[in-house]
Amino acid sequence: MTDFIEKLAYTVDLKKIEKDLEFILENYSGWEPDGQISLRHRPNCANPWKDSSGGLPDREKESCFSEWNLHCPEYTKQVLEQLAISENIVWGRIRFMRANSKMGLSMHYDHQPRYHLVVKTNPSAIIAECFRHNPVRSIGYHLPANSHWYKVDTTRE
């Protein structure tokens, strides 16, 4: 796609991922209050379903989120473990995330690239690459729900 977003060859059975998410929502956790559901958490955390929600405090590292949620459905966990092998990465936080209509995350950057699998979307959902010192301030991209993983260079804003 671009040097900001790379469409990976690795794909999943999106229907199985949707079923896993439905199972979690029906049996263990809801989206509220922040639209995030944790699949990995820190050891001995109070709420494994919400532990990796939100921003990462400066003193914390991704590697602190070393435990799989015991109720993470097997297919989803298997897909994530295979992606880690394929991309030679060590997982930290992993979340299902939902953005409500007309809502979004603030402009930010991360310390390492992020991997996105879009489960459900609409044509107006975009991820923007931002430029501080350029007449073109941002470019928006739509990631489709097409069973592909996307690697996004979020080390840039």
Order of alpha helices (4+ residues) and beta strands (2+ residues): beta-alpha-beta-beta-beta-alpha-beta-beta-beta-beta-beta
